[in-house]
Amino acid sequence: MRIDVLTIFPDLFTGFLATSIPANAIESGALSCHVHDIRAYAANRHRKTDDRPFGGGPGMVMMCQPIFDAVKAAESQDTAAETAAPLRVLLTPQGERLTQSRVEWLAAQPRLLLLCGHYEGIDERVVEELNPLELSLGDYVLSGGELGAMVLIDAVARLQSGVLGHEDSAAEDSFSVRTPDGAHLLDCPHYTRPREWNGREVPDILLSGDHEAVDRWRDAQRLERTRTRRPDLLQNSPLAHPQPLPSANTHKSARQVARTTRSGASSNGDAPLHGHTAPEGAK
Ligand SMILES: C[S@@+](CC[C@H](N)C(=O)[O-])C[C@H]1O[C@@H](n2cnc3c(N)ncnc32)[C@H](O)[C@@H]1O
């Protein structure tokens, strides 16, 4: 997968791309990431990328020309058939709120172009011209789209094949594990050595060596945590209300479900989706 980032603060990405999962993904060849300085494409003498807003008011607005030319230049690089047309993404608080379903869908795209705004935002005309998928990190305002771009890069990098150490680890995370009827679940609690710490013991079941019992316990924990912490995730699921868990014979453990919902393919087995559609309820 290739990701191009357009920003007026390219230095922000240096440490980020050289560390942890994004660095692993790049080193393994699963991801290539190219950061472009929008300022380098400004056609004016002072490399100005922003100007005062028409109509007055506070702040500055990012100008059309440098952004449009930077997009065109980035898109003209690496035009191999499978990476030719990137999916354009604009980070903006006014966009669709980013979810794991959207992340899984984005992770299956061959190429993304992430556009980071700053100041009051970007001149609306270049947004209309580029027609990006608009994504938000949440209902709050950041100073720039760079942190959003980093969040997105990290989230899709860890879903690239072979990037995480253990094959199942991403598929068993919160929002990736799903009930048989497709509702997203939170992850179960995790424990490591020592067996007792500060008077607190690890649940006996995890020390039993009975892997099926451990899987059942983890499934029950996922469900219980989701019911108490994020009941909205179970809104349309019959599992929203406490009931006996399905028997071990008929119910796939999260681990089994995870194996069939690994990233790359959409988790409902459909072919990868194209265009600015998909998610919302995409499983
Ligand atoms: C100060 S914000 C502009 C906010 C804009 N005036 C508004 O109220 O919608 C500057 C830039 O930060 C980025 N940004 C801010 N909040 C964000 C969020 N919640 N999600 C994604 N990007 C965000 C966007 O790229 C935006 O263009």
PDBQT file of the ligand as one rigid body, heavy atoms in Angstrom, charges set to zero:
ROOT
HETATM    1  C1  LIG A 301      -8.347  24.594  13.255  1.00  0.00    +0.000 C 
HETATM    2  S1  LIG A 301      -8.855  23.339  12.154  1.00  0.00    +0.000 S 
HETATM    3  C2  LIG A 301     -10.073  24.157  11.165  1.00  0.00    +0.000 C 
HETATM    4  C3  LIG A 301     -11.435  23.985  11.728  1.00  0.00    +0.000 C 
HETATM    5  C4  LIG A 301     -12.529  24.587  10.856  1.00  0.00    +0.000 C 
HETATM    6  N1  LIG A 301     -12.486  26.012  10.884  1.00  0.00    +0.000 N 
HETATM    7  C5  LIG A 301     -13.846  24.099  11.387  1.00  0.00    +0.000 C 
HETATM    8  O1  LIG A 301     -14.308  24.659  12.395  1.00  0.00    +0.000 OA
HETATM    9  O2  LIG A 301     -14.406  23.127  10.841  1.00  0.00    +0.000 OA
HETATM   10  C6  LIG A 301      -7.490  23.194  11.053  1.00  0.00    +0.000 C 
HETATM   11  C7  LIG A 301      -7.339  21.832  10.414  1.00  0.00    +0.000 C 
HETATM   12  O3  LIG A 301      -7.156  20.849  11.396  1.00  0.00    +0.000 OA
HETATM   13  C8  LIG A 301      -7.645  19.617  10.943  1.00  0.00    +0.000 C 
HETATM   14  N2  LIG A 301      -8.595  19.118  11.976  1.00  0.00    +0.000 N 
HETATM   15  C9  LIG A 301      -9.067  19.797  13.021  1.00  0.00    +0.000 A 
HETATM   16  N3  LIG A 301      -9.888  19.059  13.752  1.00  0.00    +0.000 NA
HETATM   17  C10 LIG A 301      -9.943  17.856  13.173  1.00  0.00    +0.000 A 
HETATM   18  C11 LIG A 301     -10.652  16.651  13.453  1.00  0.00    +0.000 A 
HETATM   19  N4  LIG A 301     -11.473  16.558  14.496  1.00  0.00    +0.000 N 
HETATM   20  N5  LIG A 301     -10.478  15.608  12.639  1.00  0.00    +0.000 NA
HETATM   21  C12 LIG A 301      -9.663  15.697  11.563  1.00  0.00    +0.000 A 
HETATM   22  N6  LIG A 301      -8.980  16.810  11.229  1.00  0.00    +0.000 NA
HETATM   23  C13 LIG A 301      -9.110  17.879  12.030  1.00  0.00    +0.000 A 
HETATM   24  C14 LIG A 301      -8.287  19.850   9.591  1.00  0.00    +0.000 C 
HETATM   25  O4  LIG A 301      -7.379  19.437   8.580  1.00  0.00    +0.000 OA
HETATM   26  C15 LIG A 301      -8.490  21.341   9.583  1.00  0.00    +0.000 C 
HETATM   27  O5  LIG A 301      -8.478  21.881   8.282  1.00  0.00    +0.000 OA
ENDROOT
TORSDOF 0
